[in-house]
Amino acid sequence: MNPVLLIPTYVSARSRMQARGVTTTYDHMTALSAPGELPRCLESLRKVRGLGEIIILVVAEPAVENQAAEKIRKLAAEYDDLSISVIGAPEMGVINQRMAQLGINVNKEIGLQGYGAVRNLGLLLANALGFDAAVFVDDDEIVDDEDFLERAMYGLGKLTRRGVPILAKTGYYLNEQESFLSQSQDRWYNHFWEQGKTFNQWIMKAMKGPRLSRSNHVCGGCLALHKEAFKRVAFDPWIARGEDLDYMLNLRMYGSDIWFDNKWVLHHLPPATKSEGMRFRQDIFRWLYEFRKVEYARTQIDLMQIKPQSLEPYPGPFLEPGLQKRVKRTALLRSIGRSDGKGYRKAAHSASTDAAKYAEDNCAKYFKFQYTWPTIMARLEDDAILKSVLGQSANQGQARFEEQVAKGWSGGVDPGMTSEIRLNIGSEE
């Protein structure tokens, strides 16, 4: 296979995170004057065998988007042993022009603003530049395994014994304590929101199972998608955060799934959250929107039904009726028991006001956009114009990839294998 590595990075004019729109407030942004976590990530990638093209997607505030792109270009130049393309505001202008030429009308569904839109841009580029797999890594992660890409490709595009195609897969994170478990404590103020506990129940079972099993969780910074998945299903640009887990639900609605690989891992080392209340406010927008979206999907006869019971122990409980009361109570309790009380009180207010309205107003929009996604991808597949403008570095990356394959790296799949992988795959029911 010919995978491309996609790395979104977030740049701000200021060091402090500022609240912006619902979908354009990010967990962490790097100030223009600071190095941030991206150099650490790129340094770690130098050891990865078989690494071809890397595309860095530069997300920035409009006032500094050109400076941000230039900053990342200069950084990428320091890693001349890696094949890196930088997509910032200037390149986005070219992409928008090409989409307009082809009659593709999008607003903010594909672009450099918002978690879902940025990932859609990555998928569009993977498709237009001729890659057959997309691997997402976040800029605050470290890859320690030289076989990281080989593990990413393991099983991708193959069939299980029952003929189920594996078109999307996720690995898992290790934190600073070298643990894959959530460090969220079950304190009294989380009585109505035991997210860490339920996640740990799920992943402990998945880690004890076969290497590949159906997943209830997605690590967006350790995610591999086959072209047959990303050409068919888009990310949701209207979700505030958690677009990776949401993508799993989207795949299920459209008849596919995500698989969990308990041998594919990296380190996730994010900077400290500067505003806990702001982040939980985004969580409120996220989960209320997700609940309404799943509810709306049940009214559509052409979609597979998502039931919370099928997602036990996580994230099923966060898609059940009564969610609005639970998030509001949790925010109020946290305003007493944790720092940033003002932020949590604001979050509690959102549960019954703007977050609820946002969910109601936007829950149907993804499905209208998703209807056009396969057509968009078909029109831009192996696009000669975008390849000529954006693909210079990509061509170098492909040449390097082919050279390393010729030296004996198999990309995780024996070239002599049939399309059916002979692996111990669990949970196919």
C-alpha positions in Angstrom: 0.0 0.0 0.0 0.9 3.6 -0.5 0.1 5.5 2.8 0.3 9.2 3.5 0.8 10.5 7.1 -1.4 13.5 7.9 -0.5 15.8 10.8 -2.8 18.7 11.8 -1.0 21.4 13.8 -2.6 24.4 15.4 -1.0 27.9 15.5 -2.2 31.0 17.3 -1.0 34.6 17.7 -1.2 34.2 21.4 0.0 31.7 23.9 -3.3 31.5 25.7 -6.2 29.6 24.2 -9.0 31.9 23.3 -12.6 30.9 23.0 -13.8 31.1 19.4 -16.6 29.4 17.6 -18.0 26.1 18.7 -16.1 24.2 16.0 -13.0 26.4 16.0 -11.8 26.2 19.6 -9.0 23.7 19.9 -7.5 21.8 22.8 -4.1 23.4 22.4 -2.6 25.9 20.0 1.0 26.9 19.7 2.0 30.6 19.7 3.8 31.9 16.6 6.8 32.6 18.8 6.9 29.1 20.4 8.3 25.9 19.0 5.4 23.8 20.3 5.2 20.0 20.2 5.5 19.5 16.4 9.3 19.3 16.3 9.3 16.6 18.9 6.8 14.6 16.8 8.8 15.0 13.5 12.0 14.0 15.3 10.4 10.8 16.4 9.2 10.0 12.9 12.8 9.9 11.6 13.2 6.3 12.9 10.0 5.0 11.2 10.8 2.5 8.5 9.0 2.8 5.2 7.8 6.3 5.8 6.8 8.1 2.6 5.0 11.3 2.4 4.0 13.5 5.4 1.4 16.3 4.9 1.2 18.9 7.7 -2.1 20.7 7.8 -1.6 24.2 9.3 -4.6 25.5 11.3 -4.4 29.1 12.4 -6.4 32.2 13.2 -7.2 34.2 10.0 -5.0 37.1 11.1 -1.9 35.0 11.2 -2.6 32.2 8.8 0.2 33.2 6.3 2.8 33.7 9.1 1.8 30.3 10.6 2.2 28.5 7.2 5.6 30.1 6.8 6.7 29.2 10.3 5.8 25.5 9.7 7.5 25.5 6.3 10.7 26.7 7.9 10.4 24.0 10.5 9.8 21.3 7.9 12.9 22.4 6.0 14.9 21.4 9.1 13.9 17.8 8.5 15.2 17.4 4.9 15.6 13.7 5.4 11.7 13.5 5.6 9.4 14.1 2.7 7.1 16.8 4.0 4.4 18.9 2.3 2.9 21.8 4.2 -0.7 22.8 3.5 -1.5 26.3 4.8 -3.7 29.2 3.8 -1.9 29.7 0.4 -2.3 26.1 -0.6 -5.9 26.1 0.6 -6.6 28.9 -1.8 -5.4 26.7 -4.7 -7.5 23.8 -3.5 -10.6 26.0 -3.2 -10.1 27.3 -6.8 -9.8 23.8 -8.1 -12.9 22.7 -6.3 -14.8 25.7 -7.8 -13.5 24.7 -11.3 -15.0 21.3 -10.8 -18.3 22.6 -9.5 -17.8 21.5 -6.0 -19.7 23.8 -3.7 -18.6 23.6 0.0 -18.6 26.2 2.7 -16.6 25.1 5.7 -17.0 21.4 5.4 -13.5 21.0 4.0 -10.7 23.3 5.1 -8.4 24.6 7.7 -10.9 25.6 10.4 -12.5 23.0 12.7 -11.5 19.5 13.6 -13.8 17.7 11.2 -13.1 20.1 8.3 -9.4 19.7 8.7 -9.6 15.9 8.7 -11.8 16.1 5.6 -9.1 18.2 3.9 -6.5 15.5 4.8 -8.7 12.9 3.2 -9.3 15.0 0.1 -5.5 15.5 -0.3 -4.8 11.8 0.2 -7.4 11.1 -2.6 -6.3 13.8 -5.0 -2.6 13.0 -4.7 -3.1 9.3 -5.3 -2.5 7.7 -1.9 -4.5 4.6 -1.1 -4.3 4.9 2.7 -4.4 7.8 5.1 -2.8 7.7 8.6 -3.5 10.5 11.0 -1.0 11.4 13.7 -1.4 14.4 16.1 1.4 17.0 16.6 1.6 16.3 20.4 2.5 12.7 19.9 5.7 10.7 19.8 6.2 7.6 17.7 8.7 5.2 19.4 8.2 2.1 17.2 10.3 1.9 14.0 7.6 -0.4 12.7 4.8 2.1 13.4 3.7 2.4 9.7 3.9 -1.3 9.1 1.6 -1.9 12.1 -0.7 0.8 10.8 -1.0 -1.1 7.5 -1.5 -4.5 9.2 -4.8 -6.0 7.9 -5.9 -2.8 6.2 -7.8 -3.5 3.0 -8.1 -7.2 3.8 -11.1 -9.4 4.6 -11.8 -11.3 7.8 -12.7 -15.0 7.7 -16.4 -14.0 7.4 -15.6 -11.7 4.5 -15.9 -8.4 6.4 -13.5 -5.8 4.9 -11.2 -3.9 7.3 -11.2 -0.4 5.9 -10.6 1.6 9.1 -8.5 0.9 12.2 -7.3 2.6 15.3 -4.5 2.0 17.8 -4.1 3.4 21.2 -2.2 5.9 23.3 0.2 5.6 26.1 0.4 8.6 28.5 3.3 9.9 30.6 2.8 7.0 33.1 3.2 4.5 30.2 -0.4 3.5 30.7 -3.3 3.1 28.2 -5.8 3.7 30.9 -7.6 7.0 31.4 -6.3 8.9 34.4 -9.7 10.5 35.0 -10.5 9.8 38.6 -14.0 8.9 39.8 -14.3 11.8 42.2 -17.5 12.8 43.8 -18.0 15.6 41.2 -18.0 13.0 38.4 -20.8 11.0 39.9 -23.0 11.6 36.8 -20.1 11.5 34.3 -17.8 8.4 34.8 -16.3 8.7 31.3 -12.8 7.5 32.4 -14.2 4.5 34.3 -16.3 3.2 31.4 -13.5 3.8 28.8 -11.1 1.8 31.0 -13.6 -1.1 31.2 -13.8 -1.2 27.4 -10.1 -0.9 26.6 -9.0 -3.4 29.2 -11.2 -6.0 27.5 -9.9 -5.0 24.1 -6.3 -5.3 25.1 -6.8 -8.9 26.3 -8.5 -9.9 23.1 -7.2 -10.8 19.6 -5.0 -8.3 17.8 -7.9 -6.9 15.7 -11.4 -6.6 17.1 -14.3 -4.3 16.4 -13.8 -1.0 18.2 -16.0 1.2 20.3 -13.4 3.9 20.5 -11.2 5.8 18.1 -7.8 7.6 18.8 -7.8 10.3 16.1 -4.0 10.6 16.4 -3.6 6.9 15.7 -6.0 6.2 12.9 -5.6 4.5 9.5 -8.2 4.7 6.8 -8.2 2.7 3.5 -9.2 4.7 0.5 -12.5 2.7 0.2 -13.4 4.1 3.6 -12.4 7.7 3.1 -13.8 8.0 -0.4 -17.2 6.9 1.0 -17.5 8.5 4.4 -16.5 12.0 5.6 -15.9 13.5 9.0 -18.5 15.7 10.5 -17.6 19.4 10.4 -20.3 20.3 12.8 -19.1 18.4 15.9 -17.3 20.6 18.4 -14.6 18.0 19.3 -14.5 14.2 19.4 -14.7 14.0 15.6 -12.7 10.8 15.7 -15.2 8.8 17.8 -18.0 10.4 15.7 -16.4 9.0 12.6 -16.8 5.5 14.0 -20.5 6.2 14.4 -20.7 7.6 10.8 -19.0 4.5 9.4 -21.5 2.3 11.3 -24.5 4.3 10.0 -23.2 3.7 6.5 -22.6 0.0 6.9 -18.9 -0.2 7.9 -16.8 -0.2 11.1 -13.6 0.7 12.9 -11.2 -2.0 14.1 -9.0 -1.8 17.1 -5.4 -3.0 16.8 -3.9 -3.7 20.3 -0.4 -3.9 18.8 -0.4 -0.4 17.3 0.6 2.3 19.8 2.2 5.7 20.3 2.7 8.2 23.1 0.3 11.0 23.5 1.8 13.8 25.5 -0.4 16.9 25.3 0.4 20.2 27.0 -1.6 21.0 30.1 -5.2 22.2 29.6 -5.4 25.9 30.4 -9.1 26.1 30.7 -10.9 23.0 32.0 -14.3 24.6 32.0 -14.0 25.7 28.4 -13.0 22.2 27.3 -16.0 20.7 29.2 -18.3 23.3 27.6 -17.1 21.9 24.2 -17.8 18.4 25.5 -21.4 19.5 26.3 -21.8 20.8 22.8 -20.2 17.6 21.5 -22.3 15.0 23.4 -25.7 16.9 23.0 -25.0 17.2 19.3 -24.0 13.5 19.0 -27.2 12.4 20.8 -29.4 14.5 18.5 -27.5 13.4 15.5 -28.0 9.7 16.3 -31.6 10.3 17.1 -32.1 12.1 13.7 -30.3 9.2 11.9 -32.9 6.8 13.2 -35.6 8.6 11.1 -33.6 7.9 7.9 -34.5 4.5 6.3 -31.2 4.3 4.4 -29.0 4.4 7.5 -28.0 1.6 9.9 -29.4 2.2 13.4 -27.1 3.1 16.3 -28.3 1.9 19.7 -26.5 2.9 22.9 -26.7 -0.7 24.1 -24.4 -1.8 21.2 -21.8 0.6 22.5 -21.5 -0.7 26.1 -19.6 0.0 28.3 -18.3 3.0 26.3 -19.6 5.3 24.8 -23.1 4.0 25.1 -24.0 5.7 28.4 -23.2 9.1 26.8 -25.8 8.6 24.1 -28.8 7.8 26.3 -31.8 9.9 27.2 -31.2 12.1 30.2 -27.8 13.3 28.9 -28.7 17.0 29.2 -29.4 16.7 32.9 -26.3 14.7 33.5 -23.9 17.1 31.8 -25.5 20.1 33.5 -25.2 18.5 37.0 -21.6 17.4 36.3 -20.6 21.0 35.3 -22.2 22.4 38.4 -20.5 19.9 40.7 -17.2 20.5 39.0 -17.6 24.2 39.5 -17.5 23.5 43.2 -14.9 20.7 43.3 -12.3 21.8 40.7 -10.5 24.8 39.5 -12.0 27.1 36.9 -15.4 27.4 38.6 -16.5 30.2 36.3 -15.8 28.2 33.2 -17.8 25.2 34.6 -20.7 27.4 35.5 -20.8 28.8 32.0 -20.7 25.2 30.7 -23.6 24.3 32.9 -25.6 27.2 31.5 -24.8 26.0 27.9 -26.4 22.6 28.6 -29.9 24.0 28.4 -29.3 27.0 26.2 -26.9 27.4 23.3 -25.5 23.9 23.3 -29.0 22.4 23.2 -30.0 24.8 20.4 -26.8 24.1 18.4 -27.6 20.4 18.5 -31.2 20.9 17.4 -30.2 23.3 14.6 -27.4 21.3 13.1 -28.0 17.6 13.7 -29.3 17.0 10.2 -26.6 18.9 8.3 -23.9 16.2 8.2 -26.1 13.8 6.3 -26.8 16.4 3.5 -23.0 17.0 3.2 -22.2 13.3 3.4 -24.6 12.6 0.5 -22.3 14.7 -1.7 -19.0 13.4 -0.3 -18.5 10.4 -2.7 -19.1 12.7 -5.7 -16.6 15.2 -4.4 -14.0 12.5 -3.9 -14.7 11.0 -7.4 -14.2 14.3 -9.1 -10.9 14.9 -7.3 -9.4 11.4 -7.4 -5.8 11.5 -8.7 -6.4 15.1 -9.8 -3.6 16.1 -12.2 -3.8 19.8 -11.5 -3.6 19.4 -7.7 -0.8 16.9 -8.2 1.2 19.3 -10.3 0.8 22.2 -7.8 0.9 20.3 -4.5 2.4 17.0 -5.3 6.1 17.8 -5.9 7.1 16.6 -2.4 4.6 13.8 -2.6 6.3 12.4 -5.7 9.6 12.4 -3.8 7.9 10.6 -0.8 6.4 7.9 -3.1 9.8 7.3 -4.7 11.3 6.9 -1.2 8.5 4.5 -0.2 9.0 2.3 -3.3 12.8 2.3 -2.8 12.3 1.0 0.8 9.8 -1.6 -0.3 12.3 -2.8 -2.9 14.8 -3.3 -0.1 12.5 -5.8 1.6 10.0 -3.9 3.7 6.5 -5.4 3.1 4.3 -2.8 4.6 2.9 -5.3 7.1 1.3 -7.6 4.4 2.9 -10.5 2.7 2.7 -9.7 -1.1 1.8 -13.4 -1.6 -1.3 -13.3 0.6 -4.8 -13.6 -0.8 -7.3 -10.9 0.0 -8.5 -12.8 3.0 -6.3 -12.3 6.0 -5.6 -15.4 8.1 -5.6 -13.7 11.5 -7.3 -14.2 14.8 -10.0 -11.6 14.6 -12.5 -11.3 17.3 -16.0 -9.8 17.8 -17.2 -10.3 14.2 -20.8 -10.9 15.3 
